[in-house]
Amino acid sequence: MPAQSIWTLLSWGPDGWSDDIVYGALITVALALATLPIGLTIGFFIALAKQSEEPSLRLAANIYTTVFRGLPELVTLFLFFFGVPILLQHLIHYFRPEATIDVNSFVAGMIVLALIFSSYASEVFLSAFRAIPKGQYEGGYAIGLSYGQTMRKVIVPQLLRIAFPGLENCWLSLLKDTSLVSVVGLAETLRNAYTAARVTKHAFLFYGVAALVFLALAVVSSFASSAILRSLGRREAQR
């Protein structure tokens, strides 16, 4: 391929595809960042349920993680994106026969990725919970703290520091899994790279660019994770 042709294809404007690739990268980051707090919150409470003294809570939490860790991510996405609207359509039909259900690809991807992410994050949180000595809880109760105060002031700061390396790996997996949402039409990095490759017939170039985008996001995430981990360590040392 001539050098001029490469720079034309990677230029901005109507003759190039860089603006589409950058837009796709922004959607990728937005999807991952929107998914992260939901997945972390669900994962934290699933971990709490797994160590609960209530057998029904433990059973429900174990079923949850078994299902979403066991199913392929793509199957889960298809079930939610195509199956849930059909189910809701049948339910709503009894009340409003003319109503139709459409699922936004970004929202569908966010929900499915959050369910998958939380199932893995819960195991990370559970391991971190088990690494904290029982004496930490007892010490909090001994000075008059309630369960909630003990969790917030004593347990959670330690939990975050212990769980953070594992959660970093979950985050990197989440970044890569955002590419799955391209199959339901979301214009993220891989989808736009696929479109560019199909139109221009230069598949290696644009899939290579997509690979570099994901690699760059992983490198930036690693630097950010290191900074956050150092910050958590300093806060723990000041306690």
C-alpha positions as CSV (number, residue, x, y, z in Angstrom):
1,M,0.0,0.0,0.0
2,P,1.5,3.4,-0.9
3,A,2.5,5.6,2.0
4,Q,0.3,8.4,0.8
5,S,-2.7,6.1,0.7
6,I,-2.1,5.1,4.4
7,W,-2.0,8.7,5.6
8,T,-5.1,9.5,3.6
9,L,-7.0,6.7,5.1
10,L,-5.8,7.7,8.6
11,S,-6.5,11.4,8.1
12,W,-9.4,13.4,9.5
13,G,-12.3,14.5,7.5
14,P,-14.4,12.9,4.7
15,D,-11.5,11.0,3.1
16,G,-10.1,9.6,6.3
17,W,-11.2,7.4,9.2
18,S,-9.4,8.8,12.2
19,D,-12.4,10.7,13.5
20,D,-14.4,7.5,13.4
21,I,-11.7,5.6,15.3
22,V,-11.3,8.3,17.9
23,Y,-15.1,8.5,18.4
24,G,-15.2,4.7,18.8
25,A,-12.4,4.9,21.4
26,L,-14.4,7.5,23.3
27,I,-17.5,5.2,23.3
28,T,-15.3,2.3,24.5
29,V,-14.0,4.3,27.4
30,A,-17.5,5.7,28.2
31,L,-19.0,2.2,28.2
32,A,-16.3,0.8,30.5
33,L,-16.5,3.8,32.9
34,A,-20.3,3.6,33.0
35,T,-20.1,-0.1,33.7
36,L,-17.4,0.1,36.4
37,P,-19.3,1.6,39.4
38,I,-22.3,-0.6,38.7
39,G,-20.2,-3.8,38.5
40,L,-18.2,-2.8,41.6
41,T,-21.3,-2.1,43.7
42,I,-23.0,-5.4,42.7
43,G,-19.8,-7.3,43.2
44,F,-19.3,-5.9,46.7
45,F,-22.8,-6.9,47.8
46,I,-22.5,-10.3,46.2
47,A,-19.3,-10.9,48.2
48,L,-21.1,-9.8,51.4
49,A,-23.9,-12.3,50.6
50,K,-21.4,-15.1,50.0
51,Q,-20.1,-14.7,53.5
52,S,-23.5,-14.1,55.1
53,E,-24.8,-16.4,57.8
54,E,-28.1,-16.7,55.9
55,P,-28.0,-19.9,53.7
56,S,-30.4,-18.5,51.1
57,L,-28.2,-15.4,50.5
58,R,-25.2,-17.6,50.1
59,L,-27.0,-19.9,47.7
60,A,-28.4,-16.9,45.6
61,A,-24.9,-15.3,45.4
62,N,-23.3,-18.6,44.4
63,I,-25.9,-19.2,41.7
64,Y,-25.3,-15.6,40.4
65,T,-21.6,-16.0,40.0
66,T,-21.8,-19.5,38.6
67,V,-24.3,-18.3,35.9
68,F,-22.4,-15.2,34.8
69,R,-18.9,-16.7,35.1
70,G,-20.0,-19.9,33.3
71,L,-21.9,-18.4,30.3
72,P,-19.9,-17.0,27.4
73,E,-20.0,-13.3,27.4
74,L,-21.4,-13.2,23.8
75,V,-24.2,-15.6,24.7
76,T,-25.2,-13.4,27.7
77,L,-25.2,-10.3,25.5
78,F,-27.4,-12.0,22.9
79,L,-29.8,-13.3,25.5
80,F,-30.2,-9.9,27.0
81,F,-30.3,-7.9,23.8
82,F,-32.6,-10.2,21.8
83,G,-34.3,-12.2,24.4
84,V,-35.3,-9.7,27.1
85,P,-37.2,-7.4,24.6
86,I,-39.2,-10.5,23.4
87,L,-40.1,-11.4,27.0
88,L,-41.1,-7.9,27.8
89,Q,-43.1,-7.6,24.6
90,H,-45.1,-10.6,25.6
91,L,-45.7,-9.3,29.1
92,I,-46.7,-5.8,28.0
93,H,-48.9,-7.2,25.2
94,Y,-51.5,-8.0,27.8
95,F,-51.8,-4.4,28.8
96,R,-50.8,-2.4,25.7
97,P,-50.9,-4.5,22.6
98,E,-49.6,-1.7,20.4
99,A,-46.5,-1.0,22.5
100,T,-43.0,-2.0,21.2
101,I,-39.8,-2.6,23.2
102,D,-36.4,-1.5,21.9
103,V,-33.2,-2.0,23.7
104,N,-30.4,0.6,23.3
105,S,-27.1,-1.1,22.5
106,F,-25.1,1.0,24.9
107,V,-27.5,0.3,27.8
108,A,-27.7,-3.4,26.9
109,G,-23.9,-3.6,26.8
110,M,-23.5,-1.7,30.1
111,I,-25.9,-4.0,31.9
112,V,-24.5,-7.2,30.5
113,L,-20.9,-6.1,31.1
114,A,-21.8,-5.0,34.7
115,L,-23.3,-8.5,35.4
116,I,-20.2,-10.2,34.1
117,F,-17.8,-7.8,35.7
118,S,-19.5,-8.1,39.1
119,S,-19.4,-11.9,39.1
120,Y,-15.6,-11.8,38.9
121,A,-15.2,-8.7,41.1
122,S,-17.2,-10.5,43.8
123,E,-14.6,-13.2,44.0
124,V,-11.9,-10.6,44.4
125,F,-13.8,-8.9,47.1
126,L,-14.5,-12.2,48.8
127,S,-10.8,-13.1,48.9
128,A,-10.1,-9.6,50.3
129,F,-12.7,-10.0,53.0
130,R,-11.2,-13.4,54.1
131,A,-7.7,-11.8,54.2
132,I,-8.8,-9.3,56.9
133,P,-8.5,-10.8,60.4
134,K,-11.6,-11.2,62.5
135,G,-9.9,-9.1,65.1
136,Q,-10.4,-6.0,63.0
137,Y,-14.2,-6.4,63.3
138,E,-14.0,-7.2,67.0
139,G,-11.7,-4.1,67.6
140,G,-14.3,-1.9,65.9
141,Y,-17.1,-3.2,68.0
142,A,-15.0,-3.0,71.1
143,I,-14.6,0.8,70.7
144,G,-18.3,1.3,70.2
145,L,-18.6,1.3,66.4
146,S,-21.7,-0.2,64.8
147,Y,-21.4,-2.7,62.0
148,G,-21.8,-0.1,59.4
149,Q,-19.2,2.2,61.0
150,T,-16.8,-0.7,61.4
151,M,-17.2,-1.5,57.7
152,R,-16.8,2.1,56.5
153,K,-13.9,3.1,58.8
154,V,-12.0,-0.1,59.5
155,I,-12.8,-2.8,56.9
156,V,-13.4,-1.1,53.6
157,P,-10.1,0.9,53.5
158,Q,-8.2,-2.3,54.0
159,L,-10.5,-4.2,51.6
160,L,-9.8,-1.7,48.8
161,R,-6.0,-2.0,49.2
162,I,-6.1,-5.8,49.3
163,A,-8.6,-6.2,46.4
164,F,-7.2,-3.5,44.1
165,P,-4.7,-5.6,42.1
166,G,-7.4,-8.1,41.4
167,L,-9.9,-5.4,40.5
168,E,-7.3,-3.9,38.1
169,N,-7.2,-7.2,36.2
170,C,-11.0,-7.2,36.1
171,W,-10.9,-3.6,34.7
172,L,-8.6,-4.6,31.9
173,S,-10.8,-7.5,31.0
174,L,-13.8,-5.1,31.0
175,L,-12.0,-2.8,28.6
176,K,-11.4,-5.7,26.2
177,D,-14.9,-7.0,26.6
178,T,-16.4,-3.8,25.4
179,S,-15.5,-4.9,21.9
180,L,-18.2,-7.6,22.2
181,V,-20.9,-4.9,22.1
182,S,-19.9,-4.2,18.5
183,V,-22.0,-7.2,17.4
184,V,-25.2,-5.5,18.5
185,G,-24.4,-2.3,16.6
186,L,-22.7,0.0,19.1
187,A,-20.2,2.2,17.2
188,E,-17.3,1.6,19.5
189,T,-13.6,1.0,18.5
190,L,-13.9,-2.5,17.0
191,R,-17.2,-1.7,15.2
192,N,-15.8,1.4,13.5
193,A,-12.6,-0.4,12.6
194,Y,-14.7,-3.2,11.0
195,T,-16.7,-0.6,9.0
196,A,-13.5,1.1,7.9
197,A,-11.9,-2.2,6.9
198,R,-15.0,-3.3,5.0
199,V,-15.3,0.0,3.1
200,T,-11.6,0.4,2.2
201,K,-10.6,-3.3,2.0
202,H,-7.7,-2.6,4.3
203,A,-8.5,-4.9,7.1
204,F,-5.0,-5.3,8.5
205,L,-4.5,-1.6,8.8
206,F,-7.7,-0.8,10.6
207,Y,-7.7,-3.9,12.9
208,G,-4.1,-3.0,13.7
209,V,-5.2,0.5,14.6
210,A,-8.0,-0.9,16.8
211,A,-5.4,-3.2,18.5
212,L,-3.2,-0.2,19.2
213,V,-6.1,1.7,20.7
214,F,-6.9,-1.1,23.1
215,L,-3.2,-1.4,24.0
216,A,-2.9,2.3,24.6
217,L,-6.0,2.2,26.9
218,A,-4.4,-0.7,28.8
219,V,-1.1,1.2,29.3
220,V,-2.9,4.3,30.5
221,S,-5.0,2.2,32.8
222,S,-1.8,0.6,34.3
223,F,-0.3,4.0,35.0
224,A,-3.6,5.2,36.6
225,S,-3.9,2.0,38.6
226,S,-0.3,2.4,40.0
227,A,-1.1,6.0,41.0
228,I,-4.3,4.9,42.8
229,L,-2.6,2.0,44.5
230,R,0.2,4.3,45.8
231,S,-2.5,6.7,47.1
232,L,-4.3,3.9,48.9
233,G,-1.0,2.8,50.4
234,R,-0.3,6.4,51.7
235,R,-3.8,6.7,53.2
236,E,-3.4,3.3,54.9
237,A,0.0,4.3,56.4
238,Q,-1.6,7.5,57.8
239,R,-4.3,5.6,59.6
